[in-house]
Amino acid sequence: MSKITKQIIQKKHGEAIIKKSENFVKEALDKNELDLLNLWYFLNTTQGNEDFNSLKDKGIYKFREDKKHFQALKESIGTNGFWPLRTSINKLVGKSPYSGILDDAIIMLENISTLDQLCVKRNPETNELFLVDKPLTGNQITVLKTILIYLCVLSGGWEWNREGASLNLVYPAPFPPLSNKFITIALNTTLCRIDSADSSKLILNQPNCGFIFGGRVFGTRFHGLDCASFVSYCIDCRESLSTQDMELVWKRLKGEEILINSPVEKVLQDFEAIDPQNFNDVQLGDIIIWRRSTDGHAVIFKNWISRDMQSFLAVEANRLDDKSKEGFVISPFKLYKSGFSTYILRKK
């Protein structure tokens, strides 16, 4: 195969990866909108004669009670349990100096006076979701979904195994074994329930707008992903890789004699390692990975936005603690980050 032919094939492959990742961004927005509207319609038809302010007060009280419950569960679990559960509980109760979903829900609900104000709309020109007259951030979409779920449950007739089963972006994070005391505490919250597929398991249903740390694909269901699972899905990788796995793939392909795990061994032949110093070699659809000893991030390269080839646009799944970014988004990045090593992989 000639070099030119290989470049043409690789370009088409990169275009397909970007198209799939950008479709994922749009699909997440569509599913968020559908979830929010379905919840609002259910609430609108079941609220009955109850005064909205009365229902709102019940919601605010329940958010405060559940925060106490989740703080107790957080202390009980400690370092046990998988990342999706532990980080989701942190997201609910907050982690200094940032407030959590439950406190944010109280603030949003306190500023709503009618049920109509909880009905989301989409701007056809910008494709943004709006609440009243303000565009919703990814974090606010998550908060609004949580509010609607709570109010639907409080209004009566809403069940996780029925109405909840049709929601898309709700991640079923399993708990580790708990004492009877903490099982009771968990089941007293609105978001925890016994797994309908396995009555011996307790799960936390974490509403989100696309990103869950440690999240993965569940067959064809769309529950929420983390950065590496999102990248793995978009490039049709045979294994769902972590950023650490991606780092190991790059190092092994560059000839480093290091121990690798089974998922990495399976996919080595599917990738090409690109030298991050060779800016001109970076192509559409390449995977940019940043790693340090404790964590990392991975994105899909879209295009350069600076002449020195140091800044670029990429498609990613992400959530920042300061709430400025959450979900599947297209974002600007610097090729090098202080304290991180940069790696570039290309799916063959």
Beta strands, then each sheet from edge to edge (+ up, - down):
strand 1: 120-122
strand 2: 129-131
strand 3: 134-135
strand 4: 170-174
strand 5: 192-194
strand 6: 202-207
strand 7: 271-274
strand 8: 287-291
strand 9: 296-304
strand 10: 311-319
strand 11: 326-334
strand 12: 341-347
sheet 1: 1+ 2- 3+
sheet 2: 4+ 6- 5+
sheet 3: 7+ 12- 8+ 9- 10+ 11-
end
